[in-house]
Amino acid sequence: SGQRPPDPTDVLRSAVVLLHASLEDFLRSIASAHLPRADTEFIKQVPLAGNPRTSKYTLSDLLQHQGKSIDAVLSESIDQWLNRHSFNHSADIRDILNKLGMPADYFAETYEELDNMISRRHQIVHSADRCDDAPDGVAEITRDEVQRWMDNVDKFMHSALYQLQFVVVDTGTGK
């Protein structure tokens, strides 16, 4: 058919892309569950659901939320913010961990490998994993490398789930 045969390493590249997507989904999921109880300073940064700005709302901006509880509007607003938020570097991950009240330093040993995986995912998605120095023009990727990243993401997720039990968010309401 004139097409080159599939490269078996393309499965590894796909795994890196899916691994990063899994990490982002995990972070969004735990943040969605816990950020609605966040402090006022964080909530000030989140725009009202359905509204792109974060300051000066009028009552008419609330009409689209008529009949919803305040908790529902908070959750919807945070979910919309999270769905527009990407985790393209360990600094982004540390930021959300801090917002969740987790000790970001607790995860320090995972950050370098997370950055390596995220960087490689970026190269795969945005540059088709091209590498001018490689013999066939495509960067080498190995199963061991991908397995190391999978193990690191698994370690990070387990650590985050463990740390969530200690998260106490002060909403200023006495609850």
C-alpha positions as CSV (number, residue, x, y, z in Angstrom):
1,S,0.0,0.0,0.0
2,G,3.1,2.3,0.0
3,Q,2.8,2.9,3.7
4,R,5.6,2.1,6.2
5,P,4.8,-0.7,8.6
6,P,3.7,0.3,12.1
7,D,6.6,0.9,14.5
8,P,6.2,-1.2,17.6
9,T,7.5,1.7,19.7
10,D,4.4,3.7,18.7
11,V,2.5,1.7,21.3
12,L,5.1,2.9,23.9
13,R,4.6,6.5,22.7
14,S,0.8,6.1,23.0
15,A,1.3,4.7,26.6
16,V,3.2,7.9,27.5
17,V,0.4,10.1,26.2
18,L,-2.2,8.0,28.1
19,L,-0.1,8.0,31.2
20,H,0.0,11.8,31.3
21,A,-3.7,11.9,30.6
22,S,-4.3,9.6,33.5
23,L,-2.2,11.7,35.8
24,E,-4.1,14.8,34.8
25,D,-7.4,13.1,35.3
26,F,-6.3,11.9,38.7
27,L,-5.2,15.4,39.8
28,R,-8.5,16.9,38.5
29,S,-10.5,14.2,40.3
30,I,-9.0,14.7,43.7
31,A,-9.0,18.5,43.3
32,S,-12.7,18.4,42.2
33,A,-13.6,16.5,45.4
34,H,-11.5,18.6,47.8
35,L,-11.2,22.2,46.4
36,P,-14.8,23.2,47.0
37,R,-13.8,23.3,50.7
38,A,-10.7,25.4,49.9
39,D,-10.0,28.7,51.6
40,T,-11.3,32.0,50.4
41,E,-8.1,33.1,48.7
42,F,-8.2,30.1,46.3
43,I,-12.0,30.5,45.6
44,K,-11.4,34.2,44.7
45,Q,-9.2,33.0,41.7
46,V,-11.9,30.8,40.3
47,P,-14.5,32.3,37.9
48,L,-18.1,31.7,38.3
49,A,-19.3,28.8,36.2
50,G,-20.3,30.1,32.8
51,N,-18.5,33.3,33.2
52,P,-14.9,33.9,32.1
53,R,-14.1,36.7,34.5
54,T,-13.3,36.4,38.2
55,S,-14.3,39.8,39.5
56,K,-17.5,41.9,39.9
57,Y,-20.5,39.8,39.3
58,T,-24.0,41.1,39.1
59,L,-27.2,39.3,40.1
60,S,-27.9,38.7,36.4
61,D,-24.8,36.5,36.3
62,L,-26.4,34.2,38.9
63,L,-29.6,33.7,36.8
64,Q,-28.1,30.8,35.0
65,H,-27.6,29.1,38.3
66,Q,-31.2,29.6,39.6
67,G,-32.4,26.7,41.7
68,K,-28.9,25.4,42.4
69,S,-27.3,25.2,45.8
70,I,-24.3,27.3,46.6
71,D,-22.3,24.1,47.0
72,A,-23.4,23.0,43.5
73,V,-22.3,26.3,41.9
74,L,-19.0,26.2,43.7
75,S,-18.4,22.6,42.5
76,E,-19.4,23.5,38.9
77,S,-17.2,26.5,38.9
78,I,-14.2,24.6,40.2
79,D,-14.8,21.8,37.8
80,Q,-14.9,24.2,34.9
81,W,-11.6,25.8,36.1
82,L,-10.0,22.4,36.5
83,N,-11.0,21.3,33.0
84,R,-9.2,24.3,31.5
85,H,-6.1,23.7,33.7
86,S,-3.2,21.6,32.5
87,F,-0.4,20.0,34.3
88,N,2.5,20.5,32.0
89,H,5.3,20.6,34.6
90,S,5.9,19.5,38.1
91,A,5.5,23.1,39.2
92,D,1.8,22.9,38.1
93,I,1.5,19.7,40.1
94,R,3.0,21.3,43.2
95,D,0.7,24.2,42.8
96,I,-2.5,22.0,42.9
97,L,-1.0,20.0,45.8
98,N,-0.5,23.2,47.8
99,K,-4.1,24.3,47.0
100,L,-5.2,21.0,48.3
101,G,-3.2,21.5,51.5
102,M,-0.8,18.7,50.8
103,P,2.9,19.0,51.6
104,A,4.4,19.3,48.1
105,D,7.8,18.4,49.4
106,Y,6.5,15.0,50.3
107,F,6.4,14.1,46.6
108,A,9.8,15.6,45.8
109,E,11.4,12.3,44.7
110,T,8.7,11.9,42.0
111,Y,9.0,15.3,40.3
112,E,12.1,14.7,38.2
113,E,10.6,11.6,36.5
114,L,7.2,13.3,36.2
115,D,8.9,16.2,34.4
116,N,10.8,13.7,32.1
117,M,7.5,11.9,31.3
118,I,5.6,15.1,30.7
119,S,8.4,16.6,28.5
120,R,8.5,13.4,26.4
121,R,4.7,13.4,26.1
122,H,5.0,17.0,24.8
123,Q,7.6,15.9,22.3
124,I,5.5,13.0,21.2
125,V,2.3,15.0,20.8
126,H,3.6,18.2,19.4
127,S,6.6,17.0,17.3
128,A,5.7,13.4,16.5
129,D,8.7,12.5,18.7
130,R,11.1,13.7,15.9
131,C,14.8,13.9,16.7
132,D,17.3,15.1,14.1
133,D,20.1,13.1,15.7
134,A,18.3,9.8,15.5
135,P,19.1,7.5,12.5
136,D,15.5,7.3,11.4
137,G,14.6,10.8,12.6
138,V,12.5,9.6,15.6
139,A,13.7,9.6,19.2
140,E,14.4,6.2,20.7
141,I,12.0,5.1,23.4
142,T,12.3,1.9,25.5
143,R,9.9,-0.3,27.4
144,D,12.1,0.2,30.5
145,E,11.8,3.9,30.3
146,V,8.0,3.9,30.0
147,Q,7.8,1.3,32.8
148,R,9.9,3.6,35.0
149,W,7.5,6.5,34.3
150,M,4.5,4.2,35.0
151,D,5.9,3.1,38.3
152,N,6.7,6.7,39.2
153,V,3.1,7.9,38.4
154,D,1.8,5.0,40.4
155,K,4.0,5.9,43.4
156,F,2.9,9.6,43.1
157,M,-0.8,8.6,43.0
158,H,-0.6,6.3,45.9
159,S,1.3,8.9,47.9
160,A,-1.3,11.5,47.1
161,L,-4.2,9.2,48.2
162,Y,-2.3,8.5,51.4
163,Q,-1.8,12.3,52.0
164,L,-5.5,13.1,51.3
165,Q,-6.5,11.5,54.7
166,F,-4.5,14.3,56.4
167,V,-5.9,17.2,54.4
168,V,-8.0,19.5,56.6
169,V,-9.3,22.5,54.7
170,D,-10.3,25.5,56.8
171,T,-13.3,27.2,55.1
172,G,-13.6,29.9,57.7
173,T,-17.1,28.7,58.5
174,G,-16.1,26.6,61.6
175,K,-17.0,23.4,59.8
